[in-house]
Amino acid sequence: MKSARLVRVAVAAVLAAPLLTACSSDGDNNAVPREWIRDTYTATGGNWLDPDSAPSEVAQAIHNERAELDRASGDRMEFLRYGDDMVTVSPYRSGSLIEIEDYRNGYHRHQRHLTYWPDPDSASFRGGGPGEGK
């Protein structure tokens, strides 16, 4: 009996994997355009670099690829919110550094610049991920 149950669980996991991947795909209109950022900018560790453009120019280019749900700026940095994620574009040497992180972490790091964005720790926060608006 244990082996039959193990087989059912394994089959369910294999069938669920493509569905979960589809939910996090780059095609979601509320998702960060990760693939485009990877193809457009130079990878540096877990971040990306534009060696020549100001943060406002890079943020506008990302916006032109896929519009964000919300945008803010402060201390020469640009913040773009995409559902459960955010993009921070900050000055780096003569260009810009692009970071993609979980909305909750980014919000707590840069909260002073995001005064009108929803607090992810609030009971009413809806991140914009799967099931948004339910």
BELTADA-V92077 format. One record per residue. N is the residue number from 1. OMEGA is omega in degrees with one decimal (* if undefined). Layout:
# BELTADA-V92077
n=N omega=OMEGA
n=N omega=OMEGA
This chain:
# BELTADA-V92077
n=1 omega=-179.6
n=2 omega=-179.1
n=3 omega=177.3
n=4 omega=178.5
n=5 omega=178.4
n=6 omega=178.1
n=7 omega=179.1
n=8 omega=179.2
n=9 omega=-179.8
n=10 omega=179.0
n=11 omega=178.8
n=12 omega=179.7
n=13 omega=179.6
n=14 omega=179.3
n=15 omega=-178.4
n=16 omega=-175.6
n=17 omega=179.2
n=18 omega=178.4
n=19 omega=179.1
n=20 omega=177.6
n=21 omega=179.7
n=22 omega=180.0
n=23 omega=-177.6
n=24 omega=-175.4
n=25 omega=-179.5
n=26 omega=-177.9
n=27 omega=180.0
n=28 omega=-177.7
n=29 omega=178.0
n=30 omega=-175.5
n=31 omega=173.5
n=32 omega=177.5
n=33 omega=-174.2
n=34 omega=-177.0
n=35 omega=179.2
n=36 omega=178.2
n=37 omega=178.5
n=38 omega=-177.5
n=39 omega=-172.5
n=40 omega=-173.1
n=41 omega=-178.0
n=42 omega=178.7
n=43 omega=175.9
n=44 omega=-173.3
n=45 omega=178.2
n=46 omega=-178.0
n=47 omega=179.4
n=48 omega=-174.1
n=49 omega=167.5
n=50 omega=-171.7
n=51 omega=-171.5
n=52 omega=-170.9
n=53 omega=177.0
n=54 omega=178.7
n=55 omega=-179.6
n=56 omega=178.4
n=57 omega=179.6
n=58 omega=178.7
n=59 omega=178.4
n=60 omega=178.2
n=61 omega=177.7
n=62 omega=177.3
n=63 omega=-179.8
n=64 omega=177.3
n=65 omega=176.9
n=66 omega=-178.3
n=67 omega=178.6
n=68 omega=175.4
n=69 omega=-179.3
n=70 omega=-178.5
n=71 omega=177.1
n=72 omega=177.3
n=73 omega=177.5
n=74 omega=-178.2
n=75 omega=179.5
n=76 omega=176.6
n=77 omega=176.9
n=78 omega=-178.3
n=79 omega=179.0
n=80 omega=-178.8
n=81 omega=177.3
n=82 omega=176.9
n=83 omega=-177.3
n=84 omega=-177.9
n=85 omega=173.0
n=86 omega=177.1
n=87 omega=174.6
n=88 omega=177.2
n=89 omega=-176.1
n=90 omega=179.0
n=91 omega=176.7
n=92 omega=-174.8
n=93 omega=-179.8
n=94 omega=-178.4
n=95 omega=-175.0
n=96 omega=173.6
n=97 omega=-178.1
n=98 omega=178.3
n=99 omega=174.0
n=100 omega=179.4
n=101 omega=175.9
n=102 omega=-177.1
n=103 omega=-177.7
n=104 omega=-179.8
n=105 omega=-179.9
n=106 omega=179.0
n=107 omega=-178.7
n=108 omega=178.0
n=109 omega=-171.4
n=110 omega=-173.5
n=111 omega=-176.8
n=112 omega=178.5
n=113 omega=-172.9
n=114 omega=-170.0
n=115 omega=-178.3
n=116 omega=176.4
n=117 omega=-179.1
n=118 omega=178.0
n=119 omega=-177.4
n=120 omega=178.9
n=121 omega=178.9
n=122 omega=179.9
n=123 omega=-177.1
n=124 omega=-177.3
n=125 omega=173.1
n=126 omega=-171.8
n=127 omega=-179.8
n=128 omega=178.5
n=129 omega=178.7
n=130 omega=180.0
n=131 omega=-179.0
n=132 omega=175.1
n=133 omega=-179.9
n=134 omega=*
